[in-house]
Amino acid sequence: MKIPSAYATGYEAARARDPRLAEAYIRHTTVGDRLADAVIRDLGSLSPEEIHETLAKVLEGPDASRVGVPDSLLTFVEEANRIPDWFDRRRARVASQAFLRNSDIVLAALVGGSIVEGFSTLISKSFRIRGRLVVAAIRRLKHNGMQLVEQYLPRGMEPGGDGWRLTLRARLVHAQSRHLLNGSDEWDRERYGTPLSAAHILLAGAAFSGRLMGHVAALGGDFTRDEREAFVHVWRYAGILFGIPEEILFRDEASAVRTFEIGRMCEPPTDHDGIIMANSVVNSAPIIVGIKAPPERRKMARTVTQVSRELIGDELADSLRFPRRRRRVVPWLRFRHRARRMVGRMLPGLAAKQNQDRFEALMEFASFDEFEHSYRLPTALHDERSSDW
């Protein structure tokens, strides 16, 4: 097994804790995505408009319209249409109901906890190289939000559903970014392995599922044990669509949390790229929710940063150079969310109004009114030189 040099020290520590999982993680730091990478190679000669039309034809059109489509793309979609035998639609409905009931808490935990933790790893390096900073961070948060929302709306992950299509598009964006980085002298393969590797997609999936459930609980979410497992179950299926090899994919909440812990141990200490990307996320959060005036933006960014510190812990927050503040925010948020539910049980009319407000905020966060399905892919390593995608 070839170990990229940046992972050598962390791998030794992780192997002492869980040798099987640590070896699987490191082995996949040099693995990309065979199916998606083949699609990108075959679409390389097309213009952005032609790529959009080709992908739309396959992902949205009838079978008869697939004449002239590359075989690699047909294979890619054929694999994505195969729902694993273990996927349980009843559990998906349970997860959907729990998500909609806690959507504001889940999104807060995603932005303040899981995304920040993901960017504390070498995942951040590919995004920093490509220049996806403040403006692009806003776009990324919106796409993450929309993908998550669609993933948990009823039947969103069924073949042809919006969540299904958004997931496959994100997978192809990862493959195109991997292609651009592999062709650049800014990425050191001997040191860092494969950009946007299977290991990093696995780590992100674990962060956005099992690890996210822990952050949701800290903020006062009311997922039951069955609902937590159902939430992770849907993410396990999403992991297949994202191209994570099934042999290394987590099975349940406990294994997702374990996967994140061991994968995080394998990663090198947070560097400047992680600091840049994590801070761009927390400082972009106010704009996502519509706060544009600089004083209010700065105030909310401070709050988001403090919430993030309390969720991810002081050690990681210090490495990301988040400021320390005396006043804790998470206990107040947890109390407020629990109190809201108690009042809602006593006043059903108010609960219905709160549910409606929460759903409308969810739609605004995901920017449904602004989003137009696009299958264009980045055309240049640096985002400022890429055509719109």
QUIFEN-V970491 format. One record per helix or strand of 2 or more residues. SS is the DSSP state (~ for helix, > for strand). FROM is the first residue (numbers start at 1). LEN is the number of residues. If there is no record, write none. Layout:
SS_FROM_LEN ; SS_FROM_LEN
This chain:
~_5_13 ; ~_19_12 ; ~_34_10 ; ~_48_13 ; ~_63_4 ; ~_71_10 ; ~_89_13 ; ~_103_17 ; ~_123_7 ; ~_134_19 ; ~_162_21 ; ~_189_4 ; ~_198_21 ; ~_225_17 ; ~_246_3 ; ~_253_14 ; ~_272_17 ; ~_294_19 ; ~_314_6 ; ~_330_17 ; ~_348_19 ; ~_383_3
